[in-house]
Amino acid sequence: MIDRGRSSSYIIVNIILAVILLLILIYSGLFSIEKINHPIHSAYSHITGDDTVSTGLSRAFSALIRGKFRQADIYNSHAKGIFLFFLSQLVFRIAFSFIVQKKPAWKKRIIRFDILQAVVLFLTAFFPFILYLKDSIL
Amino acid sequence: MAVQQKTNAGQGLGIAGLVLGILAIPLGLIPCTFIAGLIFGAIGIILGAVGFSQARNANGATGITTAALSVSIVGFCFALIWTMVVFSDKAPRWEKIRQKLENIESRSGDWEEDFEVEFEKEFGKDLEETLEELEDDLEDNMENIEKDVDKALKDLPDEEKAAKVGRAAGKALREFVDELEDTTQHE
């Protein structure tokens, strides 16, 4: 009874995150690289007037979704890693939900592996941002 | 002894808090989206805390609400650090401006005298006299410009006048800001 409740919570969280990740990809695909018409603007640049480590990320995502890898690198050199992280998480959300539904006995192991892979991949993809944050504080 | 079954109390809030908390971590870490991270983190903490108290009062499972609270706090902390960095005097641009002002302040005495001497050497004229001449020229020019503008706007309806004046003011302001930026960059 409890197990089924936990499994369903895990699947619900996975589905919501998968939808959000899909929306991020759709957002990147909808808006053009050339026109720079992305509706969400950088809060940091707006306040300080300076570029930052994440400047150009939306444009780089838009370029990556169109397969323009070199152009994406010009907009933001860290975009590839972050895009790959989001993409991998989308695949994992769908895959893990499917596996947990089919094999409820594996649920605990899958959740542990999921947390571990998400943390490791997150730290790898966002490492330049963590360094930048550290440099900004010190 | 009968084992008490756990209820679903607080689970909905826990799920909502967990999702917001998970989103708050990358949003809080990315400088461009730290405000969204701050909001998501704060809402995640509230939902997680309310869900946790509901779960405890009604013998519900607290795992998901604890996870929601943890990730929301992490995301909120990242965003809070960015908020402090951006709004403190450590913000890069403000720091640069502060340093420039300090430099100008520290050498302004010698700088003025040196400039007057250099000016006289270069142009063979006294700086103050030249500035007065320039001021007179500027006044004459401004009068001429006002006359030209009045003539140009005379036959236009009010809305068009307002639009033209607005555009001209915007352009002048942009040029002024560009020049100011160029000047400070040369410092």
Interface residues (C-beta under 8 A of the other chain):
Chain A: M1 I2 G5 R6 S9 I12 V13 I16 L17 I20 I40 H41 S42 A43 Y44 S45 I47 T48 G49 D50 T52 V53 S54 T55 L57 F122 F126 F129 I130 Y132 L133 S136 I137
Chain B: Q5 K6 N8 Q11 G14 I15 L18 V19 I22 L23 I25 P26 L29 I30 P31 C32 T33 F34 I35 A36 A61 G63 I64 F78 I81 W82 V85 V86 F87 K90 A91 P92 R93 W94
